[in-house]
Amino acid sequence: MTCKGRTTMHTRPTIRELEAHRDLHASAGAGLAEVILGGQDGLVNVLGVILGVAAASADQRIILAAGLAATFAESVSMAAGVYTSQRAAQDYYRGQLEREKEHIRRFAAIEREEIRRIYAGKGFDGDLLETVVDRITADEETWIEEMMTQEFNLSPVEQGQPLRLGLIVGVAAIAGSLIPLTPFVFLPVAQAVVGSLVVAGLTLFAVGFYKARATQVGDWRRSGLEMAIIGLASALIGYLVGWLFRVPAA
């Protein structure tokens, strides 16, 4: 394209540039869902526990003991849950991969027709469709990858991903759990309840704000308020249960 005597040339990006661009998109959201999952669940669950215990008993040691027990039990449970679910997804993918390899080797014509059907559904036809089918089925690895992603909607789970995501969720859950518990270390119970609610509400709002900014989806004010309202409403259920079973003062 020429503009005022200058020629603007559009060059094709190199493979390294394409990989760097892909990694940039991948790293932007890497672990975000797990951090929010662990942090929010840890905060809300422990807040509900300590509010419930505080409503039932004014003994600060009991409240702290219950909060710490919930913190570590919740964190380990969530980390283990994420790890086992990721391992299950990993095993399922491997099983489907081996089956698809066998199908391609034994029923190549049928599997080739599957590729044709998939890309015909995307709007390809005629010679272009046949070219796409020929290119994909010429390489077994590419063929298998296309079948896994296009037919089964499956993506590979990296070797270390289950452990990594489990640790992220576990650490985030501990961090989130300690936020509402901290006021009970420094303040009397009545003041700590108010402080815990305020700190938890602000933290949940901040998480909603960060989620909206990181994903660039939705209004940050709405996201923050939604996160805070849902989290506090869930935690207040614990308070109501504790209030129903409150222990009379001696």
KATA-V291471 format. One line per field, one symbol per residue. phi: phi as a letter, one per 40 degrees, with the letter a starting at -180 (. if undefined). A space follows every 10 residues. Layout:
BEGIN
phi: ???
END
This chain:
BEGIN
phi: .bafgbbcbb cccccccccc ccccccccbc gcccccdccc ccccccdccc ccccccaccc cccccccccc dccccccccc cccccccccc cccccccccc dcccccbdcc cccccccccc cchcagcccc ccccccccbc ccdccccccc cbfbbcccdc cdcccccccc cccccccccc cddccbbcdd cccccccccc cccccccccc cccccfbgcc cccccccccc cccccccccc ccccbccccc
END
